[in-house]
């Protein structure tokens, strides 16, 4: 489901994602692309002590084949809605 975002990332070396997370799921996975273009992702970690953010970064790093350091949470550190930037090093 992230193919369009991956294509932008390959072409430009940077992509910003609007993400809605659902922590506490049984597994981490993309659920859907919302009508507003945001990506709904279930996270297999609790929203405690930054665990859900760490799992989100791990998941996106794997999906986009980048180091975790290439991913930044621009806004929404403690919210379910987040703005994420993935940038080639």
N, C-alpha and C positions, 0 to 999 in steps of 0.2 A: 503493500500500500504506500510505501514511501518512495516509490520509483521516481515520481515527478520531482521530489525534493532532492533525491540523489543526483538526478540529471543536472539540476541547477548547481548543485555543489561541485560536480565534476567540471562544468563549464566555467563557473565563476570563482571557485575556490572558497566560497563562503555561502552560507544559507542561514536564514533566520526562520525558526519554527515557532508558531503559536501552539502551545500544548495544553491540553486538559488532562490531568492525571487522576487516576482512581487508585489510591494506595490500598494495600491489604488484600489484593487479588491473589488467586492461587498461582498465577504465573504472569510474567511480564510479557505483554504483547500489544501491538497496535490493534485497537478495536475498530476504528473508523476514521475517515476524514469527514469532518463536520461541514455543513453547508457554508459556514463562514471561513473555511479553509484551515481551521485549527485541527490538530491531530489529537484524537482521544487515545490515551495509552493507559492500560491497566498495569499497575506496578505490584510486584510480588515482594513488597516490603511495607512495613508500617510507617505512618507519617510521624515518626518519633526520632529525635536526635539525628536528623538529616539522612536517615536510612533510605527514605523514598527518593530523595534527590540523588543520592549516591547510586542507587539502582537504576534510576532514569539515565544518568550519565553513562553508566556501564553499558546499558542496553543500546543507547544511541551510538556510542563509540564502536560497538560491535556491528551495528547496522550500517554505519557509514565508513567502516574500516579506518578509523582514526584513533589516535591516542586520546585518553580521557582528558588530557590537558588542552585538547583542541576544542573542547565543549565548554561554554560558559552560560550560566543562568543570568540573563540580563535583568529580568524582573520576575517577581513571584516566588522568591526563595521559600517563603512560608505559606504560599497559597497553592490552590489546585490549578490555577491558570498560570502558565509560565511562558516567558519569552526566552527561547534558547537560541544561541548562536553557535554554529559549527563552522570552524575556519581552519583551512589547511595551515600547517605550521610553516 
